[in-house]
Amino acid sequence: MAVKFFGQFLVEKGIVSREDLLAALGLQDKKNLKFGEMALEMGYVTPADIDRAHIAQFSQDAKLGDILLAMGLLNDGQLQEIVTRQKETHLYIGEALVQVGSLTAQQLQQHLQEYNLDQAPYLPARVELPEGVANGKTWEMVSDLTYKMITRVLGLQFKAEKCRIVSTLDSNYMMAALDLSGDVEARYVLSVSAGVQKMVARAILREKSVEHEPADILEDTVMEFINVVCGNVAAKASQLGEVININPPVTIRPEAEGLPVPAGHIALCFPIHVGEGEKMELLLVIPG
């Protein structure tokens, strides 16, 4: 896999041990509070306020802080204080590795430069589609909203690889699909590994562990997530003067060799890296 997180890069190069990386990740988890967690710690909101805002976020292209502000649960000054506190206390993985004694500050700067050079060919600065794709601005909007919802609704850190055209949808643990129609047509597909499915389920169900949840419940959470994303896509399209209708999501169980793209269509593949060994892809199957 070309795309790597910084910690994964260091382990593969033999620069730090996996044990040190896990210790640094644990330190990061303790220090880096999400917006809602920081707002709670600072005493500005209640858990019930956060729950209400999270529910509202399912149908809005907005950050949690902006939703809390619109609901009258925060004022401008409090929102800025929370954001400032987050920035001041944020701990990057490299800094965490220095704190656990795995790297010196000088070594960190050296390896960061090496990492950035290594990753530059694979990570675009913005969403870019291959040349000649019809309705490109719409598909850029769809992928951008997907990325936003992965961050805002699922709370996952990720790296988005460059979009490419594929002739086969690679098999994965689960695929959830939803058909878009109206001014444009597409099949929106989210392909996830077993680990990513559990990440989605934990976020949607608001549970720390989903190990004992039935398989159909875990699948339903992925379908609920793409329903949320595509609902936001339809709303955004309306603001841009386009009509996009969404149909109920379905589960796809492909064979091991994957699914061929139907004749007369192309498939845009957006690889999304959320952790070592986990696979997540957004796929848009469009006429072309």
Rosetta blueprint (number, residue, H / E / L):
1 M L
2 A L
3 V L
4 K L
5 F L
6 F H
7 G H
8 Q H
9 F H
10 L H
11 V H
12 E H
13 K L
14 G L
15 I L
16 V L
17 S L
18 R H
19 E H
20 D H
21 L H
22 L H
23 A H
24 A H
25 L H
26 G H
27 L H
28 Q H
29 D H
30 K H
31 K H
32 N L
33 L L
34 K L
35 F H
36 G H
37 E H
38 M H
39 A H
40 L H
41 E H
42 M L
43 G L
44 Y L
45 V L
46 T L
47 P H
48 A H
49 D H
50 I H
51 D H
52 R H
53 A H
54 H H
55 I H
56 A H
57 Q H
58 F L
59 S L
60 Q L
61 D L
62 A L
63 K L
64 L H
65 G H
66 D H
67 I H
68 L H
69 L H
70 A H
71 M L
72 G L
73 L L
74 L L
75 N L
76 D H
77 G H
78 Q H
79 L H
80 Q H
81 E H
82 I H
83 V H
84 T H
85 R H
86 Q H
87 K H
88 E H
89 T H
90 H L
91 L L
92 Y L
93 I H
94 G H
95 E H
96 A H
97 L H
98 V H
99 Q H
100 V L
101 G L
102 S L
103 L L
104 T L
105 A H
106 Q H
107 Q H
108 L H
109 Q H
110 Q H
111 H H
112 L H
113 Q H
114 E H
115 Y H
116 N H
117 L H
118 D H
119 Q H
120 A L
121 P L
122 Y L
123 L L
124 P L
125 A L
126 R L
127 V L
128 E L
129 L L
130 P L
131 E L
132 G L
133 V L
134 A L
135 N L
136 G H
137 K H
138 T H
139 W H
140 E H
141 M H
142 V H
143 S H
144 D H
145 L H
146 T H
147 Y H
148 K H
149 M H
150 I H
151 T H
152 R H
153 V L
154 L L
155 G L
156 L L
157 Q L
158 F L
159 K E
160 A E
161 E L
162 K L
163 C L
164 R E
165 I E
166 V E
167 S L
168 T E
169 L E
170 D L
171 S L
172 N L
173 Y L
174 M E
175 M E
176 A E
177 A E
178 L E
179 D E
180 L E
181 S E
182 G E
183 D L
184 V L
185 E L
186 A E
187 R E
188 Y E
189 V E
190 L E
191 S E
192 V E
193 S L
194 A H
195 G H
196 V H
197 Q H
198 K H
199 M H
200 V H
201 A H
202 R H
203 A H
204 I H
205 L H
206 R L
207 E L
208 K L
209 S L
210 V L
211 E L
212 H L
213 E L
214 P L
215 A H
216 D H
217 I H
218 L H
219 E H
220 D H
221 T H
222 V H
223 M H
224 E H
225 F H
226 I H
227 N H
228 V H
229 V H
230 C H
231 G H
232 N H
233 V H
234 A H
235 A H
236 K H
237 A H
238 S H
239 Q H
240 L L
241 G L
242 E L
243 V L
244 I E
245 N E
246 I E
247 N L
248 P L
249 P L
250 V E
251 T E
252 I E
253 R L
254 P L
255 E L
256 A L
257 E L
258 G L
259 L E
260 P E
261 V L
262 P L
263 A L
264 G L
265 H E
266 I E
267 A E
268 L E
269 C E
270 F E
271 P E
272 I E
273 H E
274 V L
275 G L
276 E L
277 G L
278 E L
279 K L
280 M E
281 E E
282 L E
283 L E
284 L E
285 V E
286 I E
287 P E
288 G L
